[in-house]
Amino acid sequence: MKCLLTSLIMMLVAFVAKAQSCPDSNHPHAIDLGLPSGTKWACCNVGATTPEGSGSYYAWGETEEKEMYDWTTYVNCDGSMETCYDLGSNIAGTKYDVAHVKWGNSWMMPSQVQIQELTNKCSCTWTKINGVGGALFTGPSGSTIFLPEADFWRNGSVNLDNDSLDTEADELPSAGYYWASTLRASNSCYASSLLFSYGYAYWDSYNFRSTGLTIRPVISGSASNIMTPKSSADDNGQAVYNTYGIKVKNGKAGIKALPSGIYIVNGKKMLLK
C-alpha cells in the first residue's frame, strides 16, 4: 500500500511538472489552461525571455518603456489626470495594446473579464521558480502559468511597501501587478489590473493609467490557433515557425529541408509538401 501511494505521488508530481513546463525555450508559448472561454495565456511577460522574468513596464495604452511614469510623461493625456484621452473602453488588439504591437498576430492584453476568469477558474499558489517568487495559476486542464512578482512604477521609482520587505534578503514585496486592457467604467483615469500576493489573486484591482505595470498577453478563444509572435528578419529573411509558435528556422534559407507540413513565415501560412 505504501509503495502504491508513493508511486501515485510520484506520478502526480511528474504530471504537474510536465503541465507547467514549456515544450522548449523558444518563448513565448500559448498555454491552454482549460478555461471555459478558450482563452490561452502566454508563458511569459512582454519583454521577458523566460517565464520568471518580469519583462518590461508600460503605462496603460503606451507601447514604449521610459524612465519616469507620471502624468507629465503620460503620452495619452495633456499633462494631468483630468486630461486623459479617450482610447476606448477596451484597448485589446488596437494600436494602444503593447502586447499586440510587440508580438503581433492574435496576441493581446487580457481584458478584465479574462483576468476574472483566470482568478475564478484557476487555483493560485505562491511559489518560487529559479529563485523568483510569484503566483502559479493551475487551470482545469492541469496546465499552469507562472506570473513573477512585479511591482508598479510611479513617479520614477518602484512601489515599495516596507512592511512587506525581507530586510535580511532585501527582497521586493511579494506581489504582482499586471495591466488589463479594460478601462475603469466609473473613472477614466484608472484602468483595470490583476493583483496577486502570497497565493491570493484579485481581478478587480485598478491603477492610474500613467503607472508602469507589466503585461501577460493572451490569445482569445475565438482567435486562430496560429500563435506566432513578431520576429525581426535576420540575414536569411524572416524566421520560420510551426503552428505551435515554435521557431524551427532562423530564416527562410533551407526551409525545403524541413518535413512536410504547415509553417508560418512573416505571419502567413506556408504549405510545404
C-alpha positions as CSV (number, residue, x, y, z in Angstrom):
1,M,0.0,0.0,0.0
2,K,2.8,2.3,0.9
3,C,4.6,1.6,-2.4
4,L,1.3,2.3,-4.3
5,L,0.9,5.6,-2.5
6,T,4.4,6.6,-3.2
7,S,4.0,5.7,-6.9
8,L,0.8,7.8,-7.2
9,I,2.6,10.8,-5.6
10,M,5.5,10.5,-8.0
11,M,3.1,10.3,-10.9
12,L,1.2,13.3,-9.7
13,V,4.5,15.3,-9.3
14,A,5.6,14.2,-12.8
15,F,2.2,15.3,-14.2
16,V,2.3,18.7,-12.6
17,A,5.9,19.2,-13.6
18,K,5.1,18.3,-17.2
19,A,1.9,20.5,-17.2
20,Q,3.7,23.6,-16.0
21,S,6.7,23.3,-18.4
22,C,7.0,24.9,-21.8
23,P,7.9,22.5,-24.6
24,D,11.2,24.4,-25.3
25,S,13.0,27.6,-24.6
26,N,11.7,29.5,-27.7
27,H,9.2,31.6,-25.7
28,P,6.5,32.7,-25.8
29,H,4.1,29.8,-25.9
30,A,0.4,29.9,-25.6
31,I,-0.7,27.7,-22.6
32,D,-4.2,26.1,-22.7
33,L,-5.4,26.2,-19.1
34,G,-8.7,24.6,-20.0
35,L,-10.7,27.8,-19.3
36,P,-14.4,27.9,-20.4
37,S,-13.8,30.8,-22.8
38,G,-11.0,29.0,-24.6
39,T,-8.6,31.8,-23.7
40,K,-4.9,30.8,-23.8
41,W,-2.3,32.6,-21.7
42,A,1.3,33.3,-22.7
43,C,4.1,31.6,-20.8
44,C,6.0,34.9,-20.2
45,N,5.6,38.7,-19.9
46,V,6.1,41.2,-22.7
47,G,9.8,42.0,-22.7
48,A,10.7,38.8,-20.9
49,T,12.7,35.9,-22.3
50,T,11.7,33.4,-19.6
51,P,8.5,32.7,-17.5
52,E,10.2,34.0,-14.4
53,G,11.3,37.3,-16.0
54,S,9.3,40.4,-15.1
55,G,9.8,41.8,-18.5
56,S,9.0,45.5,-19.4
57,Y,6.9,48.1,-17.7
58,Y,4.4,50.2,-19.6
59,A,1.8,52.9,-18.8
60,W,-1.7,51.9,-19.9
61,G,-2.1,52.5,-23.6
62,E,1.6,53.2,-24.2
63,T,3.9,50.9,-26.2
64,E,7.4,52.1,-25.1
65,E,9.3,52.0,-21.8
66,K,10.5,55.1,-20.1
67,E,12.4,56.4,-17.0
68,M,9.6,58.4,-15.5
69,Y,6.0,57.2,-15.0
70,D,3.6,60.0,-14.1
71,W,1.0,62.3,-15.6
72,T,3.6,64.7,-17.0
73,T,5.2,61.9,-19.1
74,Y,2.0,60.0,-20.0
75,V,1.5,60.4,-23.7
76,N,-2.2,59.8,-23.6
77,C,-3.1,63.0,-21.7
78,D,-2.2,66.7,-21.7
79,G,-0.1,66.5,-18.5
80,S,-2.7,65.8,-15.9
81,M,-5.1,63.1,-14.9
82,E,-8.1,65.4,-15.7
83,T,-7.0,65.5,-19.4
84,C,-6.8,61.7,-20.2
85,Y,-7.5,61.0,-23.9
86,D,-10.4,58.7,-24.8
87,L,-8.8,55.5,-26.1
88,G,-12.0,53.4,-25.8
89,S,-13.2,51.2,-23.0
90,N,-11.1,48.2,-24.1
91,I,-7.7,48.7,-26.0
92,A,-7.1,45.0,-26.7
93,G,-5.9,44.5,-30.3
94,T,-5.6,48.2,-31.0
95,K,-2.5,50.4,-31.6
96,Y,-2.6,51.1,-27.9
97,D,-2.2,47.5,-26.9
98,V,1.5,46.9,-26.4
99,A,1.1,43.1,-26.4
100,H,-0.4,43.2,-29.9
101,V,2.1,45.8,-31.1
102,K,5.2,44.0,-29.9
103,W,4.1,40.4,-30.5
104,G,1.6,40.7,-33.3
105,N,-0.9,38.3,-34.8
106,S,-3.6,37.2,-32.2
107,W,-1.7,38.2,-29.1
108,M,-3.3,40.9,-27.0
109,M,-3.6,42.3,-23.5
110,P,-6.1,40.4,-21.3
111,S,-9.4,42.1,-20.6
112,Q,-10.8,42.4,-17.1
113,V,-13.3,39.6,-17.9
114,Q,-10.4,37.3,-18.9
115,I,-8.5,38.1,-15.7
116,Q,-11.6,37.4,-13.7
117,E,-11.9,34.1,-15.4
118,L,-8.3,33.3,-14.5
119,T,-8.7,34.1,-10.9
120,N,-12.1,32.4,-10.6
121,K,-11.4,29.2,-12.5
122,C,-7.7,28.6,-11.6
123,S,-6.1,27.9,-8.3
124,C,-3.4,30.3,-7.2
125,T,-0.3,29.2,-5.2
126,W,2.7,31.3,-4.2
127,T,5.9,29.7,-5.1
128,K,9.4,30.3,-6.5
129,I,11.0,29.4,-9.8
130,N,14.7,29.8,-10.2
131,G,14.7,31.9,-7.0
132,V,11.9,34.3,-8.3
133,G,8.7,34.5,-6.3
134,G,5.4,34.6,-7.9
135,A,1.9,33.1,-8.5
136,L,1.4,29.7,-10.1
137,F,-2.0,29.5,-11.6
138,T,-3.3,26.0,-12.3
139,G,-6.2,25.6,-14.7
140,P,-8.9,23.0,-15.1
141,S,-6.7,21.2,-17.6
142,G,-3.9,20.8,-15.1
143,S,-1.7,23.1,-17.1
144,T,-0.1,26.1,-15.3
145,I,1.3,29.5,-15.9
146,F,3.8,31.3,-13.6
147,L,3.5,35.1,-13.1
148,P,6.5,36.5,-11.4
149,E,6.2,39.2,-8.7
150,A,6.3,42.6,-10.2
151,D,5.6,45.9,-8.5
152,F,4.4,49.1,-10.1
153,W,6.4,52.1,-11.2
154,R,5.1,55.6,-10.4
155,N,6.9,58.9,-10.3
156,G,10.2,57.3,-11.5
157,S,10.5,54.7,-8.8
158,V,9.2,51.3,-8.0
159,N,6.5,51.0,-5.3
160,L,8.0,49.6,-2.1
161,D,5.8,48.5,0.8
162,N,8.3,48.5,3.7
163,D,6.1,46.2,5.8
164,S,6.4,43.5,3.1
165,L,10.2,43.7,2.8
166,D,12.5,40.9,3.9
167,T,15.3,43.2,5.4
168,E,17.8,40.4,5.5
169,A,17.3,39.3,1.9
170,D,16.5,42.8,0.7
171,E,13.7,41.5,-1.5
172,L,11.0,43.4,-3.2
173,P,7.5,42.9,-1.9
174,S,5.9,39.6,-2.8
175,A,3.1,41.0,-5.0
176,G,2.3,41.3,-8.7
177,Y,0.5,44.0,-10.7
178,Y,-0.4,43.3,-14.3
179,W,-2.4,45.5,-16.7
180,A,-5.7,44.6,-18.2
181,S,-7.0,46.1,-21.4
182,T,-10.2,47.4,-19.8
183,L,-10.8,51.0,-18.7
184,R,-12.5,51.5,-15.3
185,A,-16.1,52.4,-16.1
186,S,-16.6,54.8,-13.2
187,N,-13.4,56.8,-13.6
188,S,-11.4,57.1,-16.9
189,C,-8.2,58.0,-15.1
190,Y,-7.9,54.4,-14.0
191,A,-7.6,51.0,-15.8
192,S,-8.2,47.5,-14.6
193,S,-5.4,45.3,-13.4
194,L,-4.6,41.9,-11.9
195,L,-3.2,41.9,-8.3
196,F,-1.8,38.9,-6.6
197,S,0.1,38.3,-3.4
198,Y,1.0,35.2,-1.4
199,G,-1.5,32.9,-3.1
200,Y,-4.4,35.4,-3.3
201,A,-5.4,36.9,-6.7
202,Y,-7.8,39.8,-7.4
203,W,-9.3,40.7,-10.7
204,D,-10.9,43.9,-9.6
205,S,-7.7,45.9,-8.9
206,Y,-7.2,49.4,-10.5
207,N,-4.3,51.7,-11.2
208,F,-3.7,55.1,-12.6
209,R,-3.2,54.9,-16.3
210,S,0.1,56.7,-16.0
211,T,1.5,53.9,-13.8
212,G,4.1,51.4,-15.2
213,L,2.9,47.8,-14.9
214,T,3.9,44.5,-16.5
215,I,1.8,42.7,-19.0
216,R,1.0,39.0,-19.6
217,P,-0.6,38.5,-23.1
218,V,-3.4,36.2,-24.1
219,I,-5.0,34.7,-27.2
220,S,-8.8,34.7,-27.1
221,G,-10.8,31.6,-27.6
222,S,-12.2,32.8,-30.9
223,A,-8.7,33.6,-32.4
224,S,-6.8,31.4,-34.8
225,N,-4.6,28.7,-33.3
226,I,-1.7,30.1,-35.3
227,M,0.3,31.7,-32.5
228,T,3.5,33.3,-33.7
229,P,5.0,36.4,-32.2
230,K,6.5,39.0,-34.4
231,S,10.2,38.3,-35.2
232,S,12.7,40.6,-36.8
233,A,14.4,39.4,-40.0
234,D,17.9,38.0,-39.9
235,D,20.5,37.6,-42.6
236,N,18.3,34.9,-44.3
237,G,15.0,36.7,-44.0
238,Q,12.0,36.1,-41.7
239,A,12.2,33.4,-39.1
240,V,10.1,30.3,-39.7
241,Y,7.6,28.9,-37.1
242,N,5.5,25.8,-36.9
243,T,1.8,26.1,-36.0
244,Y,2.6,25.8,-32.3
245,G,4.5,29.0,-32.3
246,I,7.9,27.3,-32.1
247,K,10.7,28.7,-34.2
248,V,12.1,26.0,-36.5
249,K,14.4,28.1,-38.7
250,N,16.2,31.4,-38.1
251,G,15.5,32.4,-41.7
252,K,13.8,31.1,-44.9
253,A,17.0,29.7,-46.2
254,G,16.9,25.9,-46.1
255,I,13.2,25.7,-45.5
256,K,12.8,23.0,-48.1
257,A,14.8,20.7,-45.8
258,L,12.0,20.8,-43.2
259,P,9.5,18.0,-43.0
260,S,6.2,18.4,-44.9
261,G,3.6,20.5,-43.1
262,I,2.3,24.0,-42.5
263,Y,4.7,26.7,-41.4
264,I,4.4,30.4,-40.6
265,V,6.6,33.0,-42.3
266,N,6.1,36.7,-41.7
267,G,2.7,35.9,-40.2
268,K,1.4,33.9,-43.2
269,K,0.9,30.2,-43.6
270,M,3.1,28.3,-46.0
271,L,2.3,24.7,-47.0
272,L,5.5,22.6,-47.5
273,K,4.8,19.4,-49.5
